[in-house]
Amino acid sequence: MIDTEEIGYKEYKCNKCGWVHAALPLADVVPDLFNVKYCRCFLCGAVSRWFVPAEPNNAPAGSQLQSVYVPGAWEC
C-alpha cells in the first residue's frame, strides 16, 4: 500500500459526515483557492477548515479520494 504522504497528500476526513479526502498542498491549489469545490466536503458540503486527520482505516484500501484544501494541513 502506498502512503499518501509519499505522493504528496495527507488524508483528512470531514468532521460532519466522515467522508475521507486527500488534503492538497497550498501550492497545488493557489490558482483555484477560491473555487468552492476545493474548500468543502464532496459528500455533505461542510467547510474543509474543520476537517480532522483521518485514521489509517477510515477509507477502504484502493478507494479514490477527492482532493481538497485543508488549511493548516501542509503549512507547518
C-alpha positions in Angstrom: 0.0 0.0 0.0 1.3 3.5 -0.9 1.4 6.1 1.8 -0.5 9.2 0.6 2.2 11.5 2.0 4.8 9.8 -0.2 2.9 11.0 -3.3 2.2 14.5 -1.8 -1.1 14.1 0.0 -2.4 13.7 3.5 -5.8 12.1 4.4 -8.3 14.2 6.2 -11.9 13.4 7.0 -15.0 15.6 7.2 -15.9 16.1 10.9 -19.6 16.2 9.9 -20.1 13.1 7.7 -16.8 11.2 8.0 -16.0 11.2 4.3 -12.3 11.0 3.7 -10.5 13.4 1.3 -6.9 14.0 0.2 -5.6 17.3 1.5 -3.7 19.2 -1.2 -0.7 21.3 -0.5 -1.4 25.0 -0.9 0.9 25.3 -3.9 -1.3 22.9 -5.8 -4.5 24.9 -5.3 -3.3 28.6 -5.3 -4.8 29.3 -8.7 -8.1 27.8 -7.7 -8.1 28.6 -3.9 -11.4 30.5 -4.1 -13.1 27.7 -6.1 -15.5 26.3 -3.6 -15.0 22.7 -4.7 -11.5 22.7 -3.2 -12.7 24.0 0.2 -15.7 21.8 1.0 -16.6 18.2 1.6 -17.6 16.5 -1.6 -20.3 14.5 0.2 -22.1 16.9 2.6 -20.6 20.3 1.7 -19.1 21.0 5.1 -16.2 23.5 5.1 -12.8 21.9 5.0 -11.2 24.0 7.6 -13.0 21.8 10.2 -11.7 18.5 8.8 -9.6 16.3 11.1 -6.8 13.9 10.2 -8.1 10.6 9.0 -7.2 7.3 10.8 -5.5 4.6 8.7 -8.6 2.6 8.2 -11.1 5.4 7.6 -11.1 4.9 3.9 -11.2 1.4 2.2 -7.9 0.4 0.6 -7.8 1.3 -3.1 -10.5 3.9 -2.9 -10.1 7.2 -4.7 -10.1 10.3 -2.6 -11.4 13.7 -3.7 -8.8 16.4 -3.2 -9.5 19.4 -1.0 -7.5 22.2 0.5 -7.4 21.9 4.3 -6.0 25.0 6.0 -3.0 24.1 8.1 -2.6 20.5 6.8 0.7 21.4 5.0 1.6 24.8 6.4 4.0 23.5 9.1 
